[in-house]
């Protein structure tokens, strides 16, 4: 049975009652005088969209319709025009320094009435996930922390001497919450690596159950396909803090997808 048609304002009200006031499906249906089936289907589509309630509140009416109306993608010329650019965006994102935000800014210059940044990212990620279906990793809170140095160095200027110095960028992300910590270090040497790891744990307010680094020399002394040998100092650090180091396997980016997504 096709669900009844509902306007955008009621969609927003359904989400407000559900997300802010924690109303049940039955209470929402009674309050808005619509069927429980319609409320349930819209909430299910909201969950499938991968968007947050805040994302929805930042969208205009057209974008909300794109999320919730069946068949909206093929019927929406704005989406169809954007989707044609996705293969180009995929190639651009492989280049150092190119981000989705940069591509969105260029898109908005050409299309002032186009999608918001959150909706732009959602459409691209959905397209990408279908193109590159891979392993799903279920994260538990406080379970794994992914750590790495980015491939691109940054620079800073000494305010006294005017000398330009290079800085390595250390980045971490919690698997479940996606909370990010970033720090600039002098090098990728062991002492900087250890210091940055400890600073990240201080920032997070605790040590996760496991640390997942890439196979960089500071963390792994010898790369092996199945059991990389840990640097002795890094191993001692993990043992001291009652955690475990789980290096990624060479050539297996799916072992550590979160940080790779940030540093690209």
WOBEL-V211913 format. One record per pair of residues at least 24 apart in sequence whose ideal C-beta (glycine too) atoms are under 6 Angstrom apart, sorted by sequence separation. I is the first residue (numbers start at 1). J is the second residue. If there is no record, write none. Layout:
# WOBEL-V211913
i/j
I/J
I/J
This chain:
# WOBEL-V211913
i/j
225/249
14/39
147/172
193/218
42/68
170/196
145/172
146/173
220/247
223/250
14/42
172/200
190/218
145/174
188/218
144/175
215/247
4/38
19/53
207/241
210/244
211/245
212/246
213/247
214/248
3/38
141/176
215/250
139/175
207/243
210/246
139/176
3/41
15/53
149/188
15/56
86/127
190/233
194/237
212/256
8/61
11/64
8/64
63/119
96/152
11/68
59/116
55/118
145/208
142/208
143/209
144/210
145/211
146/212
147/213
148/214
144/212
51/122
173/258
173/259
171/262
146/256
148/259
146/258
146/259
150/263
135/254
134/254
